[in-house]
């Protein structure tokens, strides 16, 4: 009898670290990774380039040129800064070696459309979980459709800026991070990366987020960006996670219906949505390369600042 493959056969959560109502548990791989790739921050100094598609530009798409002999993994929610306006990667893409392609993105700087650089640089943060969750819900049926979640992304950035009383001339997500940087820094050291960690489970209040990649060395390069987003969300949360919340979330994750389609890059894009969870994954030759998922039940937030 063939055993059904589930996400929980691929990953193993560890014991959470808890501090000021925030819980982050390391996630470890259950098998040795096979696929080889490098992350964005590693690839950019080696010649990997992300640019506007042409001189006029296109808000929901960017051009990628990978001259390297390695595939490059662009993680859903990573922020790219520069060019005509800052964007976030709208779906995880494994860009093939020696290839050029276009990738779906969303704008996180609504008030600028003027060139600052020829190519994009990598931001030190990714989109925060609440923004990524809202984007995922909008994309669940059409993950690669150009601009399908743009209005939702702009709304999320604007609401978070208002919530934290941040004024940004260009309505940029990056300005929210800068404005709250001192508060995030006070929390950062409480959540170090564990040896061999390839993912993280984040919880604060009723919000849960899971981020996983197949390679611990790749996650080591990604974790600092994701942590900035976790902590930005945590600054407005009202209460710690409920007992058993991680176990219930993982059970919902494994039970959620899934759909598959070819990815823009290598592998298959997997979309999942259940009553209490939404997310996406990337699989290559049967190997789980990436997984991100978010709780969707009880999204009411009693807002207070953990740190003023």
One Martini backbone bead per residue (centre of mass of N, CA, C, O) as a GRO file, in nm:
protein
  308
    1UNK     BB    1   0.094   0.037   0.025
    2UNK     BB    2   0.061   0.365  -0.042
    3UNK     BB    3   0.187   0.648   0.094
    4UNK     BB    4   0.086   0.950   0.157
    5UNK     BB    5   0.207   1.249   0.068
    6UNK     BB    6   0.322   1.499   0.292
    7UNK     BB    7   0.443   1.772   0.445
    8UNK     BB    8   0.512   1.611   0.721
    9UNK     BB    9   0.731   1.425   0.563
   10UNK     BB   10   0.941   1.685   0.521
   11UNK     BB   11   0.891   1.804   0.818
   12UNK     BB   12   1.034   1.933   1.148
   13UNK     BB   13   0.943   2.058   1.430
   14UNK     BB   14   1.042   2.249   1.691
   15UNK     BB   15   1.113   2.431   1.954
   16UNK     BB   16   0.995   2.713   2.077
   17UNK     BB   17   1.042   3.052   2.084
   18UNK     BB   18   0.970   3.288   2.357
   19UNK     BB   19   0.871   3.647   2.325
   20UNK     BB   20   0.645   3.876   2.393
   21UNK     BB   21   0.421   3.674   2.246
   22UNK     BB   22   0.635   3.532   2.070
   23UNK     BB   23   0.654   3.259   1.824
   24UNK     BB   24   0.944   3.053   1.719
   25UNK     BB   25   0.990   2.773   1.512
   26UNK     BB   26   1.181   2.542   1.406
   27UNK     BB   27   1.261   2.388   1.087
   28UNK     BB   28   1.317   2.057   0.963
   29UNK     BB   29   1.448   1.826   0.768
   30UNK     BB   30   1.380   1.476   0.673
   31UNK     BB   31   1.573   1.523   0.422
   32UNK     BB   32   1.796   1.522   0.183
   33UNK     BB   33   1.891   1.738  -0.032
   34UNK     BB   34   1.907   1.778  -0.395
   35UNK     BB   35   1.861   2.043  -0.490
   36UNK     BB   36   2.029   2.311  -0.654
   37UNK     BB   37   2.086   2.645  -0.514
   38UNK     BB   38   2.047   2.996  -0.503
   39UNK     BB   39   2.022   3.303  -0.370
   40UNK     BB   40   1.979   3.627  -0.428
   41UNK     BB   41   2.218   3.749  -0.252
   42UNK     BB   42   2.427   3.555  -0.392
   43UNK     BB   43   2.371   3.625  -0.705
   44UNK     BB   44   2.409   3.933  -0.757
   45UNK     BB   45   2.735   3.952  -0.736
   46UNK     BB   46   2.753   3.732  -0.994
   47UNK     BB   47   2.516   3.869  -1.221
   48UNK     BB   48   2.244   3.879  -1.133
   49UNK     BB   49   1.934   4.012  -1.287
   50UNK     BB   50   1.698   4.280  -1.213
   51UNK     BB   51   1.450   4.430  -1.426
   52UNK     BB   52   1.298   4.598  -1.628
   53UNK     BB   53   1.145   4.507  -1.923
   54UNK     BB   54   1.173   4.818  -1.997
   55UNK     BB   55   1.165   5.153  -2.029
   56UNK     BB   56   0.860   5.167  -1.937
   57UNK     BB   57   0.749   4.932  -1.798
   58UNK     BB   58   0.599   4.691  -1.546
   59UNK     BB   59   0.444   4.638  -1.262
   60UNK     BB   60   0.386   4.296  -1.275
   61UNK     BB   61   0.685   4.294  -1.412
   62UNK     BB   62   1.005   4.124  -1.456
   63UNK     BB   63   1.342   4.095  -1.543
   64UNK     BB   64   1.552   3.800  -1.588
   65UNK     BB   65   1.914   3.734  -1.549
   66UNK     BB   66   2.088   3.413  -1.569
   67UNK     BB   67   2.444   3.347  -1.598
   68UNK     BB   68   2.454   3.108  -1.429
   69UNK     BB   69   2.520   2.761  -1.317
   70UNK     BB   70   2.273   2.835  -1.131
   71UNK     BB   71   2.010   2.821  -0.966
   72UNK     BB   72   1.745   3.057  -0.863
   73UNK     BB   73   1.585   3.155  -0.561
   74UNK     BB   74   1.272   3.312  -0.544
   75UNK     BB   75   1.096   3.449  -0.282
   76UNK     BB   76   0.806   3.492  -0.156
   77UNK     BB   77   0.828   3.847  -0.074
   78UNK     BB   78   1.066   3.955  -0.181
   79UNK     BB   79   1.251   4.252  -0.194
   80UNK     BB   80   1.281   4.503  -0.450
   81UNK     BB   81   1.512   4.771  -0.511
   82UNK     BB   82   1.435   5.031  -0.735
   83UNK     BB   83   1.416   5.167  -1.015
   84UNK     BB   84   1.078   5.263  -1.042
   85UNK     BB   85   0.994   5.043  -0.814
   86UNK     BB   86   0.907   4.866  -0.559
   87UNK     BB   87   0.913   4.507  -0.509
   88UNK     BB   88   0.755   4.185  -0.502
   89UNK     BB   89   0.754   3.863  -0.501
   90UNK     BB   90   0.463   3.668  -0.612
   91UNK     BB   91   0.643   3.401  -0.652
   92UNK     BB   92   0.803   3.121  -0.643
   93UNK     BB   93   1.124   3.100  -0.818
   94UNK     BB   94   1.310   2.881  -1.037
   95UNK     BB   95   1.581   2.990  -1.193
   96UNK     BB   96   1.746   2.904  -1.447
   97UNK     BB   97   2.021   2.837  -1.581
   98UNK     BB   98   2.097   3.028  -1.838
   99UNK     BB   99   1.847   3.247  -1.808
  100UNK     BB  100   1.550   3.408  -1.935
  101UNK     BB  101   1.286   3.605  -1.770
  102UNK     BB  102   0.965   3.643  -1.629
  103UNK     BB  103   0.820   3.796  -1.336
  104UNK     BB  104   0.608   3.810  -1.077
  105UNK     BB  105   0.478   4.113  -0.927
  106UNK     BB  106   0.460   4.364  -0.660
  107UNK     BB  107   0.380   4.668  -0.543
  108UNK     BB  108   0.549   4.872  -0.254
  109UNK     BB  109   0.534   5.177  -0.423
  110UNK     BB  110   0.287   5.375  -0.523
  111UNK     BB  111   0.442   5.686  -0.538
  112UNK     BB  112   0.639   5.555  -0.770
  113UNK     BB  113   0.770   5.647  -1.127
  114UNK     BB  114   1.111   5.637  -1.106
  115UNK     BB  115   1.438   5.625  -1.178
  116UNK     BB  116   1.720   5.492  -0.969
  117UNK     BB  117   1.791   5.230  -1.143
  118UNK     BB  118   1.866   4.967  -1.353
  119UNK     BB  119   1.873   4.779  -1.101
  120UNK     BB  120   1.810   4.556  -0.857
  121UNK     BB  121   1.790   4.520  -0.516
  122UNK     BB  122   1.814   4.386  -0.198
  123UNK     BB  123   1.637   4.363   0.069
  124UNK     BB  124   1.641   4.316   0.435
  125UNK     BB  125   1.343   4.232   0.355
  126UNK     BB  126   1.024   4.106   0.374
  127UNK     BB  127   0.723   4.048   0.360
  128UNK     BB  128   0.478   4.037   0.565
  129UNK     BB  129   0.249   3.803   0.652
  130UNK     BB  130  -0.015   3.966   0.609
  131UNK     BB  131   0.045   4.041   0.317
  132UNK     BB  132   0.091   3.753   0.207
  133UNK     BB  133  -0.186   3.643   0.278
  134UNK     BB  134  -0.356   3.839   0.107
  135UNK     BB  135  -0.223   3.765  -0.158
  136UNK     BB  136  -0.287   3.460  -0.158
  137UNK     BB  137  -0.593   3.485  -0.168
  138UNK     BB  138  -0.598   3.633  -0.447
  139UNK     BB  139  -0.408   3.398  -0.597
  140UNK     BB  140  -0.535   3.108  -0.573
  141UNK     BB  141  -0.643   3.095  -0.885
  142UNK     BB  142  -0.405   3.324  -1.000
  143UNK     BB  143  -0.074   3.330  -0.944
  144UNK     BB  144   0.030   3.458  -1.254
  145UNK     BB  145  -0.141   3.693  -1.271
  146UNK     BB  146  -0.135   4.008  -1.362
  147UNK     BB  147  -0.212   4.199  -1.082
  148UNK     BB  148  -0.427   4.043  -0.897
  149UNK     BB  149  -0.301   4.173  -0.596
  150UNK     BB  150  -0.238   4.481  -0.594
  151UNK     BB  151  -0.461   4.621  -0.428
  152UNK     BB  152  -0.407   4.455  -0.169
  153UNK     BB  153  -0.115   4.545  -0.126
  154UNK     BB  154  -0.163   4.848  -0.099
  155UNK     BB  155  -0.360   4.827   0.137
  156UNK     BB  156  -0.166   4.690   0.338
  157UNK     BB  157   0.049   4.910   0.346
  158UNK     BB  158  -0.137   5.145   0.429
  159UNK     BB  159  -0.243   5.019   0.694
  160UNK     BB  160   0.031   4.980   0.834
  161UNK     BB  161   0.118   5.275   0.831
  162UNK     BB  162  -0.124   5.377   0.998
  163UNK     BB  163  -0.092   5.193   1.247
  164UNK     BB  164   0.225   5.316   1.281
  165UNK     BB  165   0.248   5.613   1.198
  166UNK     BB  166   0.352   5.630   0.884
  167UNK     BB  167   0.527   5.843   0.669
  168UNK     BB  168   0.514   5.820   0.303
  169UNK     BB  169   0.575   5.965   0.007
  170UNK     BB  170   0.566   5.661  -0.160
  171UNK     BB  171   0.429   5.429  -0.009
  172UNK     BB  172   0.648   5.243   0.148
  173UNK     BB  173   0.741   4.962   0.302
  174UNK     BB  174   1.036   5.041   0.378
  175UNK     BB  175   0.946   5.280   0.568
  176UNK     BB  176   0.822   5.105   0.788
  177UNK     BB  177   1.078   4.959   0.867
  178UNK     BB  178   1.245   5.208   0.938
  179UNK     BB  179   1.052   5.326   1.159
  180UNK     BB  180   1.064   5.023   1.323
  181UNK     BB  181   1.365   4.931   1.371
  182UNK     BB  182   1.413   4.954   1.681
  183UNK     BB  183   1.189   4.756   1.769
  184UNK     BB  184   1.296   4.511   1.614
  185UNK     BB  185   1.585   4.500   1.741
  186UNK     BB  186   1.480   4.426   2.037
  187UNK     BB  187   1.383   4.122   1.923
  188UNK     BB  188   1.588   3.963   1.740
  189UNK     BB  189   1.783   3.803   1.951
  190UNK     BB  190   1.547   3.593   2.046
  191UNK     BB  191   1.578   3.460   1.723
  192UNK     BB  192   1.775   3.236   1.641
  193UNK     BB  193   1.948   3.036   1.446
  194UNK     BB  194   1.944   2.702   1.380
  195UNK     BB  195   2.097   2.424   1.331
  196UNK     BB  196   1.957   2.301   1.028
  197UNK     BB  197   1.762   2.508   0.946
  198UNK     BB  198   1.464   2.538   0.694
  199UNK     BB  199   1.258   2.688   0.896
  200UNK     BB  200   0.940   2.856   1.006
  201UNK     BB  201   0.729   2.918   1.294
  202UNK     BB  202   0.480   3.169   1.331
  203UNK     BB  203   0.345   3.333   1.637
  204UNK     BB  204   0.067   3.568   1.697
  205UNK     BB  205  -0.188   3.513   1.830
  206UNK     BB  206  -0.387   3.418   1.542
  207UNK     BB  207  -0.109   3.412   1.391
  208UNK     BB  208   0.020   3.207   1.117
  209UNK     BB  209   0.351   3.110   0.989
  210UNK     BB  210   0.508   2.941   0.707
  211UNK     BB  211   0.862   2.867   0.632
  212UNK     BB  212   1.021   2.686   0.350
  213UNK     BB  213   1.319   2.511   0.267
  214UNK     BB  214   1.537   2.255   0.165
  215UNK     BB  215   1.790   2.436   0.255
  216UNK     BB  216   1.975   2.544   0.515
  217UNK     BB  217   2.165   2.743   0.361
  218UNK     BB  218   1.930   2.906   0.239
  219UNK     BB  219   1.783   2.987   0.503
  220UNK     BB  220   2.019   3.147   0.625
  221UNK     BB  221   1.973   3.382   0.404
  222UNK     BB  222   1.650   3.432   0.467
  223UNK     BB  223   1.572   3.473   0.771
  224UNK     BB  224   1.620   3.776   0.825
  225UNK     BB  225   1.389   3.873   0.642
  226UNK     BB  226   1.155   3.722   0.778
  227UNK     BB  227   1.194   3.829   1.068
  228UNK     BB  228   1.119   4.120   1.012
  229UNK     BB  229   0.822   4.050   0.947
  230UNK     BB  230   0.737   3.913   1.203
  231UNK     BB  231   0.802   4.163   1.391
  232UNK     BB  232   0.619   4.366   1.259
  233UNK     BB  233   0.359   4.215   1.328
  234UNK     BB  234   0.409   4.190   1.645
  235UNK     BB  235   0.376   4.498   1.727
  236UNK     BB  236   0.032   4.454   1.695
  237UNK     BB  237  -0.016   4.241   1.901
  238UNK     BB  238  -0.220   4.113   2.180
  239UNK     BB  239  -0.143   3.794   2.189
  240UNK     BB  240  -0.061   3.494   2.239
  241UNK     BB  241  -0.059   3.191   2.168
  242UNK     BB  242  -0.226   2.909   2.151
  243UNK     BB  243  -0.268   2.612   2.259
  244UNK     BB  244  -0.196   2.405   1.980
  245UNK     BB  245  -0.168   2.584   1.718
  246UNK     BB  246   0.046   2.437   1.549
  247UNK     BB  247  -0.094   2.161   1.521
  248UNK     BB  248  -0.351   2.265   1.382
  249UNK     BB  249  -0.217   2.398   1.142
  250UNK     BB  250  -0.072   2.143   1.025
  251UNK     BB  251  -0.332   1.984   0.982
  252UNK     BB  252  -0.462   2.187   0.787
  253UNK     BB  253  -0.239   2.179   0.577
  254UNK     BB  254  -0.259   1.870   0.502
  255UNK     BB  255  -0.586   1.892   0.432
  256UNK     BB  256  -0.559   2.076   0.204
  257UNK     BB  257  -0.635   2.158  -0.091
  258UNK     BB  258  -0.488   2.096  -0.420
  259UNK     BB  259  -0.294   2.258  -0.679
  260UNK     BB  260  -0.154   2.237  -1.019
  261UNK     BB  261   0.129   2.392  -1.194
  262UNK     BB  262   0.329   2.542  -1.384
  263UNK     BB  263   0.598   2.716  -1.356
  264UNK     BB  264   0.787   2.979  -1.455
  265UNK     BB  265   0.998   2.789  -1.388
  266UNK     BB  266   1.090   2.542  -1.214
  267UNK     BB  267   0.850   2.323  -1.180
  268UNK     BB  268   0.582   2.312  -0.938
  269UNK     BB  269   0.290   2.474  -0.859
  270UNK     BB  270   0.141   2.493  -0.533
  271UNK     BB  271  -0.197   2.510  -0.419
  272UNK     BB  272  -0.355   2.606  -0.102
  273UNK     BB  273  -0.701   2.564   0.037
  274UNK     BB  274  -0.879   2.618   0.331
  275UNK     BB  275  -1.060   2.713   0.604
  276UNK     BB  276  -0.755   2.786   0.774
  277UNK     BB  277  -0.577   2.788   0.496
  278UNK     BB  278  -0.296   2.931   0.307
  279UNK     BB  279  -0.090   2.849   0.006
  280UNK     BB  280   0.248   2.746  -0.109
  281UNK     BB  281   0.444   2.559  -0.356
  282UNK     BB  282   0.759   2.392  -0.455
  283UNK     BB  283   0.824   2.142  -0.704
  284UNK     BB  284   1.099   1.900  -0.779
  285UNK     BB  285   1.098   1.589  -0.855
  286UNK     BB  286   0.931   1.547  -0.566
  287UNK     BB  287   1.056   1.799  -0.430
  288UNK     BB  288   1.060   2.014  -0.165
  289UNK     BB  289   1.153   2.354  -0.195
  290UNK     BB  290   0.880   2.513  -0.109
  291UNK     BB  291   0.699   2.676   0.178
  292UNK     BB  292   0.388   2.859   0.231
  293UNK     BB  293   0.180   2.959   0.519
  294UNK     BB  294  -0.159   3.061   0.639
  295UNK     BB  295  -0.372   3.177   0.845
  296UNK     BB  296  -0.753   3.250   0.830
  297UNK     BB  297  -0.863   3.242   1.104
  298UNK     BB  298  -0.943   3.482   1.296
  299UNK     BB  299  -0.860   3.812   1.194
  300UNK     BB  300  -0.894   3.949   1.446
  301UNK     BB  301  -0.754   4.264   1.582
  302UNK     BB  302  -0.609   4.367   1.884
  303UNK     BB  303  -0.457   4.666   1.896
  304UNK     BB  304  -0.112   4.687   1.997
  305UNK     BB  305   0.188   4.791   2.118
  306UNK     BB  306   0.461   4.634   2.232
  307UNK     BB  307   0.638   4.879   2.109
  308UNK     BB  308   0.675   5.231   2.106
   0.00000   0.00000   0.00000
